[in-house]
Amino acid sequence: MNGITAFRGKYALVTGASSGIGAAIAEELAKAGVHLILVARDEVRLRRVSEALSNTHGASVRTVVLDLGKEDAVNHLATQIETWKIEIDLLVNAAGVSHRGPVGETDPSDLTKLIKLNVSALTELTALYVSRMLKRGHGAIINIASTGAYMPVPYLAAYAASKAYVLSFTKALWAETEGSGVRVVAVSPGRTRTPMTKGQGSRLPADVARTALRALGGREPSVIDGSANALSTRFIRLLPYKPFARFVLRVMRGQQLS
């Protein structure tokens, strides 16, 4: 793989494309002449993104309004793409949801919805399209994880656990596909200014998008967005978990109360 230029004139499927990191990756791909299929559940925002990319960059954009956390959503999406007779050369799994709060005070159905989107849909899409890429001998998959994947996070227990799954799953798939012509990489942003974080964070979605697409030309199974995030993640992994967890718990409780 030679990075993003290898996908010029080919199709990329981007989930979570109506805002945040997914929309930013879609924009970078459009600039590079990549055809797009964008998926999100927010029809209004998705239409805005699609029209902006078409008008500004002349991109070829198709959209699918779909909640990937719903039952049979991945099959529905795959069927729609097959009716267009389109091959997916790049899959970007950017769709995700977070839930903040103690598990004991959370509706279990909210955690189930999170797992269905962050874990199940990503796994199904990856398995579906990697098999086709391997048969052709080319393609790439970018899975958006998180720096939260590197250690359990109180008050974000299910979210961090789901991203730990994404990181582990993607790194294992990287090993399975190495040397096949298919590039697989997990990208872990830190706190990024997206609707999920209510616009708070030290990094912009465009920063993460550039990191993700640069990773296409690399060989590592995973990358962390931003040097500060990479440094802090390495430091946190060296800490004993108990004092770290107690510190994070105090910070998260303070944020809940503020």
Stockholm file with secondary structure:
# STOCKHOLM 1.0

chainA/1-258         MNGITAFRGKYALVTGASSGIGAAIAEELAKAGVHLILVARDEVRLRRVSEALSNTHGASVRTVVLDLGKEDAVNHLATQIETWKIEIDLLVNAAGVSHRGPVGETDPSDLTKLIKLNVSALTELTALYVSRMLKRGHGAIINIASTGAYMPVPYLAAYAASKAYVLSFTKALWAETEGSGVRVVAVSPGRTRTPMTKGQGSRLPADVARTALRALGGREPSVIDGSANALSTRFIRLLPYKPFARFVLRVMRGQQLS
#=GR chainA/1-258 SS CCGGGGGTTSEEEEESTTSHHHHHHHHHHHHTTCEEEEEESCHHHHHHHHHHHHHHHCCCEEEEECCTTSTTHHHHHHHHHHHTTCCEEEEEECCCCCCCSCGGGSCHHHHHHHHIIIIIIHHHHHHHHHHHHHHHTCEEEEEECCGGGGSCCTTSHHHHHHHHHHHHHHHHHHHHHTTTTEEEEEEECCSBSSGGGTTCSSBCHHHHHHHHHHGGGSCCSEEESSHHHHHHHHHHHHSCHHHHHHHHHHHHHHHHHC
#=GC SS_cons         CCGGGGGTTSEEEEESTTSHHHHHHHHHHHHTTCEEEEEESCHHHHHHHHHHHHHHHCCCEEEEECCTTSTTHHHHHHHHHHHTTCCEEEEEECCCCCCCSCGGGSCHHHHHHHHIIIIIIHHHHHHHHHHHHHHHTCEEEEEECCGGGGSCCTTSHHHHHHHHHHHHHHHHHHHHHTTTTEEEEEEECCSBSSGGGTTCSSBCHHHHHHHHHHGGGSCCSEEESSHHHHHHHHHHHHSCHHHHHHHHHHHHHHHHHC
//
